[in-house]
């Protein structure tokens, strides 16, 4: 959980309000946020990038469904989507990760699928 929070690239640091992650079964984690959860302030582009990041990480671990809670209440306000209780993981096939330069001179990893890279070898 700590590494997920520390790698939060959103402008509002939306994962800073993450209290805990529990796994109900092997493929359905539940994310519990404080009542001050900040997802409603995300712009549509930021929401899309954040959602894609969740999907890519989740697919690596065979996760099919993400569940969200605000305290003990089911659901969060998620950017332009409004209130959501869960999210079905829909990750695109990723053929690699790339270092991408940011505006402040640092680099960040992005999935090849996010960067529009189409990589193939003789086997496909």
N, C-alpha and C positions, 0 to 999 in steps of 0.2 A: 504494500500500500504506500509506503514512504517513497519508493522510487517513482510510482505513478504520480503522486502529488508533486514531487520535486521536478518532474519533467513536464509539468503543466505549462504549455506555451500560450495559453489564452491571455488576453489583455487584462482580464479581471481576476486571474488566478482562481478559476471556478472550483478547482479541486481542493482549495484550501479549506473548504467547509466539509470535506469528506470525513466522517467520523469512523466508519468501519466498512469492511467488505466481508460478507459472509457467503459461503457457498452452500446452497440448499441441496443441490446434487452436483455431480461432476461437471455439468455444463451450464449451470444457471447461477451466476453470482448475483448477490444483492448489494447495492451500493447505498449506504445510509448517510445522509447529509444532515447538517444542522439546519434549523429553521431559517438561517440567514443565507441559504444556498443562492448562488449568484448566476445560475444558468439563464434566467430570464433576460439578462442584460446582454447576451451574446447577439451580435449581428448575424445575418444569414450566412455570410461567407465563413465567419469564424465558427459558427455552429456546424457547417458542413465539414470543415477541416477537423474539428474536434471529434465529430461523429465518425469520420473515416479513421482517425487514429484509434478510437475505441474498437472499431471493427477489425482493424489490422492486428492489434494486440490480441483481441479476443480469439480471432481465428487461429492464431499460433497455438493457443491452448485448447482448441476444440470446443470453445464456448459458443452456444447457439442463441442464448437469450440473456439480456441484461435486465435486471429489475432495479427500480429506483424507489427510494423512500426519503421522506423528509421527517426526521425523527421516527416516530412510529406510524406516521401517516403514509399511505401508499401514494407514490407519484412525486414528480418535480415539475416545475415550470421550465421548459427546455427551449430557450430562444424563441425563434419564429414559429416553432411547432406547437407552442402552448403546453398544456399539461399532458405529461405522458407517465405511464406506470411502468412500461417495459419497452425494450427495443430489441427486435430480432436482428441478429448479426448477419449482415450481408456484405461480406468482404469480397473484393475482386481478387483474382489471382495476381499474386505479386511475384515478379521475377527478379527482384533484387532491391537493394536500398542504396541511396546515393547521398553524398554530402552536398548540401545546398547552401550557398552563401546567403546570409541575411543582411538586412540594411545596416545593422550595427557592427558589421565586420566579423561576426562569429559564423559558425556553421551549424546546421541542424540536419539530422538524417530525415529523409523523406522516402517513402516507398516508391519504387519505380513506377507503379501504376498511378500514383498521385502526380508524379513529374511528367507523365506522358511518354515515358520511355518504353519502347517496344523492343524487347530483346529476345532474340531467337538464336539457336544454334542449329546444326544439321539435324538434330533430333526433334526439333520443334520449338 
